Amino acid sequence: MTLTPQWLEELRSRTTLSTLIGRTVKVTKSGREFKACCPFHNEKTPSFTINDEKGFYHCFGCGAHGDAIRWMTDQRGLGFMDAVKDLASEAQMKVPAPDPQAAKRQETRATLHDVMAAAQDWFVAQFNGIEGAHAREYLKNRSISEKTIRDFGFGFAPDSRGRLKDALSVHGVDQLVEAGLLIKVDDKEAYDRFRGRLMIPIRDPRGRVIAFGGRILGDGEPKYLNSPDTPLFDKGRTLYNLDKASPASRQTGRILVVEGYMDVIALAQAGFEDVVAPLGTALTEHQIERIWKMVEAPILCFDGDNAGQKAAMRAALRALPILKPSHSLKFISLPAGQDPDDLIRSDGAQAFAALINKPQMLSEKIWQVEYDAEPLDTPEAKAGLKKRVSDHVRDIADQDIAQHYRHDFQERYEQAFFARRENNQPNRPYRPSKGGFKSRYVSFTPKDETKSVLVDGYDLRIAKGILGGLIRHPSRISKHFEELMILKLADSQLQALLTELTKCAMGKETLDMQGLLTILEQTDCYNVAKGLLRADALNFTFNRKLPDDAPSDEISILAKRAHQDLAEAIKVVTARPGLEAALAEATRRVQDDLTDESFAEQQRLRQAKQEFHERLVELTQIDDVV
């Protein structure tokens, strides 16, 4: 394809620049030119001028300058050829085709775009009709506004094998199959791919529908169904909402990447319009490269559960081989059990804004995941950590970046295990920060705050009781998910059981003890779990079997007491390692330099430790807590 300077100049001359820019920016006439507040930087006084006669725009504030094609690439986020094609279509100019085969492919793609546009119109009509009531009710229950429904083009596919095929029969079965709208197996009759689903159009950077995602309404699998790959749609290269997020990112200077459609839609409705999502797969190298064309360090936002953190790590590892100077990834993790919609509903948009204002760097994310992968209580485990992060460094192709990562991980490793005492400061392992423990029994913030807590010694005995209590009261697992996720039990069998319990709680919304045991029976943890149910050495209230013959109100009171005591036991086990470390440091200070302040701090922490002791005595009959 040869685009001559003469052809491009003709294209520019046929495009009224002020009209093109005025579609997304408010412009006002000023003499022979137009003025506007610059869309490339925030300003209150217009310094952005548009000259239709000369065919260019210029901002005297930030220096942005260009013609119609530059506007489409810089503000709309289109590639050069996509920008040319859009402008040529409006100017009624034919873009030269490179050869007959390419011309034929272009014609096919144009036809498929017509098919997808017709399908989108039909799905929207069904959504607004009688049969779409269920779909409309679903969005209403999720607090999706009418404006958001229109902006994102929600539709509905009736539960029928042939309604769409009949409605779009003018396009022919072959075209509908090639567009991914029908399924055809061998010589059997083709049938509708999407049935009984809320339809979400997937658009290319130019805003054209190229595929669909369908969410099931009611029972059925899969919950989300995407179009297959077609001449228009390559799932591994496409990002949902890129057409809207690209211009928005030029205002914010960022791109947010979330896990799925509804996360994008919920955030956009809350005011975060610079958000995209992969389409049912982990973020690919092609998608990362595409985002890097807009911003140098996109922020990846994943759910706080195990699946979300695994997805974050997969994205991190895929980025390592293609890292380049100034280009990286940032990460935020949502509270356990919450997606963006949950967080915004419970705490408001400001809570999400606070998270994205303090993202985690790529190197820090990889270190944290590997550091927390297993208890680091043996020389072999520590050496294993060093090998894992070294292996990641070897995956980085750019040797300058690799060298910086090597130094970064080495510093973290030495700080964690070999840090020397400086200025009379004790050795402290390097761990991401975590807020201090606070309860009605004790309130303190240890200086050595931890992301993970290694539980051993006497606290491991208490942890056995906690695990037994969680098995008897499975509903409490999700209630204490965040605290349980930071526990690292020194006993590998108990740690494996804790991991299985959290997995079970994530997989089931409601779970009773018998159902939990049935699931555990398929794992290596079953015998350990049964043993904890039989053990009554600690005699916590939450380890006791509730009486079968007691009145319901009495059982309710006993269960409530057990749940409260279980919550306190979890808090004690989570916080006591930090308390012990803080007390040891305070004692050292008193020995090095006895002052009123250091002595008071030591006494306060000793009192806090005593409160731990007293609370455990209340929870159990054992009175030999060390």
N, C-alpha and C positions, 0 to 999 in steps of 0.2 A: 504494500500500500504506500503510494507516494503522495504526501500532502505537500504540495508546492507552496512557496511563500505567497504566490498570487492567490491560490485557493484559500489559504488561511486568512489573507487580508480581506478577501470577499466575505468570508464568514464573519469576521469582526465588523465589517461595514454594515452587514445586515442585522447586527445585534444592537439594540438600543440598551446601552450599559445601565443607565439610570433605572430603566424598567426592570432589568434583570436583577439588579441589586435591591431595588425597592420591594421585591417579593419577600425578602427576609429582614430588611432593615428599613426603618422609617426615614425617608429622604424628603428634603424640602428644597424648593427652587430658590436659588440665590444668584440673581443676574443671569448670566449665560451658563452657569454651572448649577450643580445640586450639592447640598451639604447633608451630612448625617453624623451621628455619634459613631465613632469607629468601631466596627464589629471585631477588630483584632486586639483591642485592648479596652479596658474600662475607662470611660470618660463621661463627664457631664456636659461639657461644652463642645459642640461639634468642631472637629478639626479634620474630618474626612470629606474630601471633595471628589465629585464625579464630573467628568467632562465628556459629554456625548460626542462633540465634534472631533475631539482628538482620540476618543475611544480608550481613555484610561481613568483610573481612580488613583488618589494619592492621599495619604494621611500625614499631616504635618506634625502629629504627635509621636507616632511610633515608626513612621517611615514606610508603612505598607504601601506597595505600589504594584499596579498590574493592569491587564486588560481583561476582557470577558473570559478568556480561557483560564487565565491566572485566578480569576475570581472563583471559577468552578472548582479548580484544584485546591486552592488554599482555604476557601471558606466552606465549600460543600464537601471537601475531602475526596473528590473523584480523581481517578487516574487521568492522564492526559487524553488518551483516546476516548474514554467515557465522557469526558468534558466536551471534546470535539463533537462526538456523536449526539449528545444532548442539544448542543447549540445548533448543529446542522439540522436536526429534526425540526426545531422551532423555526429555523430560517428557510425550511423547505429546500435544503441543499442535499444532494446525494454524496455520501462519503465514498471516495474511490475504493474499490475492492482490489486486493492484491492479485488474485488469480481466480479462475473459475471455481475451483474447489472451495476456496475460502469464501467466495461470494455465496456459494450454495449453503455452506455452514451458517453464514450470517443470515441468510434468508430463513433457514430452519429455526434459528434462534429467535428471529423476529416473529415467526409464526407461533412458536411456543410461548413467547411473551403474551401474545394475543390470547392464547388458551388459558394461561394462568390468570390474566386479568379478568377473563370471563368467569373463571371458577371463583375468584375472589368476590366478584359482584354477586354470584349465585349464593355463595355461603353467607354473605352479609344479608341477603334477602331472606334466607331461611332463618337466620338469627332473629331478625325483626318480625318474623311471622309467628303464627300460632305455635308451630312446633319448636320454636326457639325459646319458649318460656322457661324451660328447665335450665338452659344455658344462661339466660339473663338472670335467673334467680341465683345461680352459682356465683356469678360475678358480683351480684348485689351483696351476697353473704361475705364475699371477700373484700367488700368496701371499694370495689372498682367503680370509678365515677363514669358518668355518661361521656364526658369529654375524653377520658382515657380510652373508653371503648371505641369511640370514633377515631381517635388518633392512631390507635394500634390496629384498627380494622378487624375486630373480633367477628367471627362468623360461626355458623353451625352446620354440621353435616348430619342430616337425618340418618336414622338407623335403617338403611336400605342398601341393597346391593346394586341398584340400578338407577336411582333417582338422578345422580349427577351425570351418569352416562347418557341418559335420555335428554337431560336439559342441555347438554353441550354436544349433542349428536352432530350438529353442523360442522364441528371440527374433525369428526372422524375418530374411530376407535384407536387407530394407530397413533395419532397425535396425542390423544389422551393418555395412552399407555406410556409414550415417550416422555410426557410431562410428569409422569409419576402419579397421575390421578386415578388411573385404573390399574388393576392387577390382572395379568393374563398368564395362565400356566398352560404350557403346551397348546393343544388345540381346543381347550375348554373356553367357554364364553368368558369374556372379560367382565370384571365387576368392580364396583367402587372400592377404593382403598380405605377411605375415611368414612366411618359409619358410627353414628351416635356420639360424636365428639365435638367439643368446643374447638373451633378452628382459629389458629393464629397464623397470619401470613408472615412469611420470611422474605425480606426484601434485599435487593442488592444495593450497593452504595448510591445508585441513581434513584432508589425508591421504587423500583419495579418488583412486583411479586415474582419470586423465582421458585418458591417451595412453600410447604405448609407444615405446621406442627399441630397435631390434634390431641387434646386432652380428653380422656375418657370421662363421661358423665355417668356415674354409677359404678357398678362392679365390672371388672374386666381387666385384662392385661394386653399390652403394656399400658401403664398410666399415660405416657406420652408416646406418640407415634409420629416420626418425621417422614417427609418425602424421601424416596431413595435418591441416590445421585443421578442426575440427568444432565443433558447438555447445558442446562442453565445453572444447575445446583451441584456444587462440590462441598459436601458437609465439612470436610477437613480444612477448607479454605474460607468458609463463610462465617461471619460473626453476626449474631442476631442484633438488630437495632443499630447497625453501623451507620445507616443512612441518617438517623437522627443524632446519634452520639458524636459523629465526626464534626459537624458544625458546632455542637455544644462544647466540645473539648477545646475549641479555639478560644472560647471565652474563659474556661476554667483552667486550661493548661494541664488537664489530667484526663485519664480514661480509667473507669472502674470496670473490672471484669468479675462477673458473678456466675453462678452455676447454671441458671436456667431462665426460661422466658418470664415466668411469673416474678422472679426476683428482679429482673429488668423492669418490668411493668410497675411493680410496687415502688421501686426506687424512683423511676421517672415521675410517677404521680406525686411522690413526696418532694420533688424538686431536683433530684439528681438525674439530669438528662444525659450526662456523659457516661452512659453505662452500656456495656455489651455483654454477650454471653456466647460460649460455644454451644454447639447443637447436639447435646446428648453424648458427647465424647470429651475426653480430657483435652485441654488446650494443646493445639498442635504447633509445631515449629512454624508452619505457614501463617497461622493466626497470630503468633507472637511477632513475627516479622511485619505483618500487616499493621498491628497496633503500634509498633515502633516507628512506623512512618508518621504517626500522629503525635505521639509523646515518647520521651526517652525512657520513662520508668512508670508503666501502668501499675495500678494498684489492684491486686487480685484479692477478692473477698470470697471466702469459703465458709461454709457452715462449721460450727465448732465441734461437730461430732467426728468420730474416727474416719468416716467416709470423706468428709470435707477436708480433713487434714491430710489424708492420703492423696486426694486430688491436688491439694496445694503442693505437696512434695513432688508429685509427678510433673506438674508444671515447672517447678524449680529445676528438676533434673533435665527436662527437655530444653530448658533455656541455656544450661551451662555450655553445651558445645557451640552454640551460636552467639554467645555473648560478644559484644564489641564495645569499644571505648564509649563511655557515657550512656550506654544502653543497658538497662537491667530490669528487674522486677521488684515490686514491693508487695507486702502482704498484710492483711488484717484478718483476724479470726473473730467470728461472732461468738457470743456466749453459747455454751454447750446447749444443744437442743433448740436453738433459734436460727431462723433464716432472716434475711433482711426485713421481710414483711412483718414477722413476729416482733423483731426489735423495734421497728418504727411504731407498730401498734401499741406496744407496751410502754416504751420510753420516749417516743417521739423522734422526729427527724434529727434533732440535735444530738441524740445518742449515737446515731450512725455517723454524723458529721464529726463527732469527737473521735471516733475510731479511725476514720480515714485521715484525720489530721496528725495521727501518730502511727504511721505504718511501720512494719518490720522490714528491714533490708533483706535482700536475698541471702547474703552470707550468714546473717544472723538466723534466718529461718532454717537453713540447712543445718547449722550447728545445733540449734535448739532441738530439731527433730532427732538428730543422731544422738545428742546428749541424753534425751529422754527415752531413747529406744529400749534401754535395759538398765538395771541397777549397775552402777559403776563401783562395786564394792570389792573387786579383786583386781590384781595387776593385769590379768588376762582380759577382763572386760574393758579396762582403760586402754589397753593396747588395741583392742577391737575398735573402740571409738576412733583412735588415731588412724587406723587403717581405712575405716569407712570414709572419713573426711578427705584423706589423701587420695582415695580412689575417685572421689568427686572432682578433686582438683585436676586429675589427669584427664578428665572428660572435657576440660576447657581448652578449646582450640587456640584462642588468642593467648600467646605465651606471656605477654605483659600482664594481662588480667589474671592468668593462672598464678603468676608469681605473687601478686597482691593477695589473692585468696590463700596461697600457701602461708604467707606471713601472718595473715589474719587468723587462720585456724591454729597456727603454731602458738601465737600469743594467747589465744583463748585456752588452748590445751595446757600451756605452762601456768596460766593464771589459775586454772581449775585444780591442778595437782602439784605444782612445784613452785608456787608463788613464794617469794622470800618475804620475811617480815621487814617492812619499811616504816620508819617513824613509829616503831613500837606497835604496829598494826599486826594482828594475827593472820595466819593463812586463811583464805576464804575461797571456796570453789566458785568459779564463774557460772552463774545461772541467770536466766532472764528474771526480771523483778516480778514480784507478786505482792499484793497488799498484805499487811499484817493481820493477825488473828484478833478478832474482837468479839466478846460475848458478855453476858451479864456476870460472868464469873471472873473474867480477866480481860484486860484491854492493854495491848502493847503492840509496837511495831518493831520487830527485831531488825537490826541493820543488815543482817545477812538474809534478805528476803529471798524466797525460793519459788521457782516455778514447779518443781517436783519435790516431793518429800519422801526420803528413804525411811521406811519404818522397820526397825529391828528391835532386839532386846525385849524389854517388858512390853513395849507398845505393840510388838508383834502378837503377843498373847491377847491383847485387847482387840487387835485387828481380826483375830480368829472369831472372837465373839461378834464383831461387827458383821463379818461375812455371814455367820450363822443367822444374825438378825435380818440381814438383807434377803436371805433365802426364805425366812418365815414371813417377811413383809416385803415382797418384791415391788410393791407400788412406791416404796421409798427410794429405789435405785435412781429413778429419773429425778426425784426431788433433790438428790445430793450428787447429781452427775458431775458437776464442776469440781467438787471437793474430791470425789472418788477418782477422777481422772488424774489428779496430781499425786496420788499415793503410789509409791513404788515399794512393794513389799519385798523384804529381803529373802523370804521363802519363795522359791520359784513356783511351787505348786499352788500356794495361796495367790500369788500374782496372776497365774494363769486362770484361776477361778474368778478373781476379780475382773479380769478382762472379759471372760465369758458372760459374767453377770451384766456388765455394761452393754455388751453386744445384744443380749437378750432383751434388755430394756429398750434399746433403740429400735429393735425389730418388731416389738409388740406394744401397742398402745395400752392394752390392759393385760395384766399377767398375775396369776395367782401362784401359790407355792407349788401345787401339783403340776401346773402347766410348765413352770420353770424347771422343775425336776425332770419332766419329760424331755425337755430340750437338752438339759445337761446330760441326760442318759446317753446321748449320742456323742459325747465328748469324753476326754480323758479326765475331766474334773468331777465326774459323777460321784465316785467313791469318796473324794475329799469333801464334797458337799454333804453327802449323807453322814459322814463322820462328824462334821460340824453341827449337824442337827441333833446328833446323839450326845455331843459333849455339853456338859453343863457346869464345867469347872468354874467359869467366871460368873455364872448365875446372874447375868444381866436380865432386866425385865423383858428385853426384846428377844432373848433366847428361849423364853418359856413358852410352851404351847398354851394357847388360850383354851379355857375349859369349854367343852362342847355343851354342857348342860346348864351353863350360866345364863341368866336373862340377857336379852339383847342389849339393854342399856348398860349392863355391867361389862359385857364384852367390849362395847364401844369405849367405855372409860379405860379399860385395860389396854386396848389397842392404841388409844390416844397417848397414854402414858408411855407405852413401848416406843411409839414413834418419836416422842419428845426426847426420851432417853437415848435412842439410837442417834438422833441428830447431835446431841451433846457429845456422845462418844466419838463420833466422826470428827467433830470440831477439835476435841482434845488430841486425838491421834494426828490430825493434820497440823496443829499448831505447836505441839510440844517440842519437836526438834528445833524449831526456830527459837523457842523460849530457852531451851537448854544452851544453845549457841550464844544467845544474847547474855545469859547469866554468866557463862564462862568468860566472855569478854569483859563484862562488868567486874567480875572478880579479879581478873588480871589487872585492870585499871587501878583497882583499890590497892593491889599489891605494889604496883609501880609508883603510884602517886596518890596517896590518900588525901582526898579532899571531901568537903561536905557534899558536893554534887555527885562525885563518883560513889561515895558511900550510900547516898540516898537512892541512886539508881540501882545499886546492887540489892538493897533492901526491898525496893519495889519489885524487882524481878524474883527475889526469893519469896515474897508474898504471893506473887502470881503463881509460882510453882506450887506453893502450898494450896492455893485455890484449886489447882488442877487435882492435887491429891484429895482434897475434900470432896470435889465433885465426883471423882471416881469411887470414893467410898459411898457416896449417895447412890450411885448407879449400881453398885454391886456389894456383895457381902465381904469381899476381899479388903483387907486393911493394911496390906504390906507393900503398897505402892512406893517405889523408890523415888 
